[in-house]
Amino acid sequence: KGLPFKKLWEGTLVWDLFDTIGETMPKDDPGSLTTDQTIDLVAYFLRLNGMPVGGTDLPQDEAALRKIRIELPKSYN
């Protein structure tokens, strides 16, 4: 959360975050999350870091997630 998240993810694609979470979480069993669990975590991390909530759920397919760039609010610290 906060500046570390911004430094790591600002300007990247939502797909990159989704892929990283999917491959590395949970720590004791990497890669075991379902697609639903992974997208829920992506949405949680984005919301936790100031991204506005959209009118629809995040898509779960790679092509759609590659069209969404992580751009945190300007007032974000």
N, C-alpha and C positions, 0 to 999 in steps of 0.2 A: 504494500500500500504506500501511497505517497510518492515522494521523489524517486526512490529506487524503481518503482513500477514505471514511472514516467520515463526515466532514463533508459530503461530496458525496452519498453514497448511503444513509446510515442512514435508515430509515423509508420509502424509496421502494420501488417494485415491481421485482421481478426483470425484468419486461418493460421497464422504463425503461432498465436497464443493457443488456439484450439489444438493444433498439432503437438505443441510442446507439452501441454497438460495431458493429452491423450497418451503420449509416449512415456512420460516421467512420473505420473501420479497413479496411485498413491506410492509413497516412498517405499513401503514394504512389499508392494506388488505392482511395479510399474506396468502400465499398459492394460490394466485390468478394468478400467472404468468403461461403462457403456457409453455410447454416443450421447444419450440423454444426460447422463451424469456429467460428461465432459462439457456439453453446451451449457448446462446449468452453472458449472463452475466458471466458464468464460463470462457468462452474463453477470454472475456475482462479482467477479473481479473488476469488470468494466463499471458496474454500478458503484462498487465500493470506491472506485477511483474517479468518480465524478462524471462519468458518461451518462447522458440522459437516457431515460427509459423510452424505448420506441413503442409504436402502436401495435407491433406484432412481435412474436417470438423470434429469436435469432434463427436463421436457417441452419440446417445441419449438413448441407452439402458443401463440398470443397469449392466448387465454382462460385457459389453465392458468398461464402466467407472470404474468398479472395477479392471480392469487390468492396469490402468494408475495411477502411483504414482506421486505425486507432488514433484519434485526434482528441486529446484531452482539452477541457475548457481552458481558455487563456488565463483565468483567475486561479487555476489549479497550482498548488504549491508542491 
